[in-house]
Amino acid sequence: MVVDPLYEISVKCTYCDNSFKTMKVRPSFKKASKTDTDFCVHYKDINPDYYVVRICPFCGYAHTENFSDKWKPAQRQAFHEKVAQNWSMRSYCGERTWEDTLQSYKLALLSAQIKDEKSRVVAGLLHHLAWLYRTKGDWEQEKRFLNFALDAYVIVYETEGMDLNNARLMYLMGELNRRLSRFNEAVKWFSRIINDRKIMDAGMIRASREQWITTREDMLARRMELPDEMKHAT
């Protein structure tokens, strides 16, 4: 018997209260081929990220498991005006193309902004959009969304950094700065993780050391002035 990698789940829309079906990828089909230094996972066959966003076919509300279930009256009104009243019913329950997935993340981003979701939810959506463009080899759009994601991660760090895995968040800000060629900023974040005695996350300390070295190589390759702490490094 051939097993379909996708299976249906039922979701209730928190905006219009209708139930609808959406797809998920079976765990046994989630096979990674490699992971980038900013945690973008590349998959061998089917990409589970394509099915993270759930879109209500009745009203157009798009969300992930990380969204809040609560709506304020003003948010409901704004969503009605910006999305629901212009929405024509369509289903996203089926196999998704790259274009479908791009549309789903952009819809989720719009919903998150209208609902004033937490910065980390918005940052995650922006980062996923950058990854989508990466898989297409579209560096201009990837760079655009990495910039947006970095700005959102900075807000996360400033507003709720103490409640999260700080080392991972700091590492991500270092790595996104590095990818955007802001090498001096990248060095600052990597160095903070390496030198902060309170950080016990061995994986993130090791990754920060590796990316600190990579950043130094990036700067030398471009004949850039190294920060003092890098000049004496071997």
Secondary structure, DSSP 8 states (H G I E B T S, - for coil): ----SEEEEEEE-TTT--EEEEEEE-GGG--EEEE-TTS-EEESS--GGGGS-EE-TTT--EE-TTS-S---HHHHHHHHHHTGGG-------S---HHHHHHHHHHHHHHHHHHT--HHHHHHHHHHHHHHHHHHT-HHHHHHHHHHHHHHHHHHHHHHGGGS-HHHHHHHHHHHHHHTT-HHHHHHHHHHHHH-TT---HHHHHHHHHHHHHHHHHHHHTT----HHHHT--
